[in-house]
Amino acid sequence: MDAGLLGAGLTGLAAAYGFNRANAIEQDGDQIAGDLYDTGTMLADGSTFKGYGVTSGLGNTSVSSDGSVGLGVGPNAQMQNYASNAFANSQGLMGQAMQDPVVRQQQIYNQMMLAQRPQLNQMQAQQQAREYAMGRGGVRGSQFGGTAEDAAMARARVQGSNQAMLAAQQQALAEQAQQAGMAGTFNQMAGSAYGQSFLPMQQQMGLLQLAGGDADRAQTGQLTGQGYLSQLALGGQQTQVNAQKVAAELRGNVIDSILDNLSGEAGLLSFI
């Protein structure tokens, strides 16, 4: 046998094996890369936030996977209407309290004088009747234009008018203070009712917060499981790489041993 031909054949065999193993390793690398990508996609899907919700007598509330919240509970419309009415009353009373009290004083004064007029007119008529009965009817005095009784009646009318004016002033100021106080009371009622109108929403958000704690615990368990899965998957891929490396080394050692034996035989044939 020609030793040169044998050596060339062995060299070609080794080269072919090397190229085949290189191609196989390259394909294995592509396969492992694809497997890792698939594993990553699976882990990403498995760890995605799923959302959660809470149901109560107030309504249904949900938190979607993108984090947006559908509370499902609105403010109490009845309480808000009550607050609007109370606030409108407060504004109306405050507007009245800020008006010039002189106008109200005059109104009260006119009412009081109108109430006094029948009694004063009756007293004056009785006085004149007595005067005529005594033969003093039509007597005029220099100072008040009549009798002493006429002067007393005139003074009574002036005093009544002054007292009515003073009472009207006091009453107008008292009403103004009362209106201001009532305006403040209605304003407080409006603020309280408006705040209470959001109480259902606050209660539902409190329940949602409790549900969020349960969702966090579920998410933690989910992520923990995905972590275990990722560790096992990566460990399996690493084991596969190590096994392929060892197999390639073993194949290489076997080929090297065969080539060494064949090279020795070729040398012996050449010597012969």
Sequence and secondary structure as in RCSB ss.txt:
>XXXX:A:sequence
MDAGLLGAGLTGLAAAYGFNRANAIEQDGDQIAGDLYDTGTMLADGSTFKGYGVTSGLGNTSVSSDGSVGLGVGP
NAQMQNYASNAFANSQGLMGQAMQDPVVRQQQIYNQMMLAQRPQLNQMQAQQQAREYAMGRGGVRGSQFGGTAED
AAMARARVQGSNQAMLAAQQQALAEQAQQAGMAGTFNQMAGSAYGQSFLPMQQQMGLLQLAGGDADRAQTGQLTG
QGYLSQLALGGQQTQVNAQKVAAELRGNVIDSILDNLSGEAGLLSFI
>XXXX:A:secstr
  HHHHHHHHHHHHHHHHHHHHHHHHHHHHHHHHHHHHHHHHHHHHTS   EEEE SS EEEE TTS EE     
 HHHHHHHHHHHHHHHHHHHHHTS HHHHHHHHHHHHHHHHHHHHHHHHHHHHHHHHHTT TT   TTTSS HHH
HHHHHHHHHHHHHHHHHHHHHHHHHHHHHHHHHHHHHHHHHHHHHHHTHHHHHHHHHHHHHHHHHHHHHHHHHHH
HHHHHHHHHHHHHHHHHHHHHHHHHHHHHHHHHHHHHHHHHHHHHH 
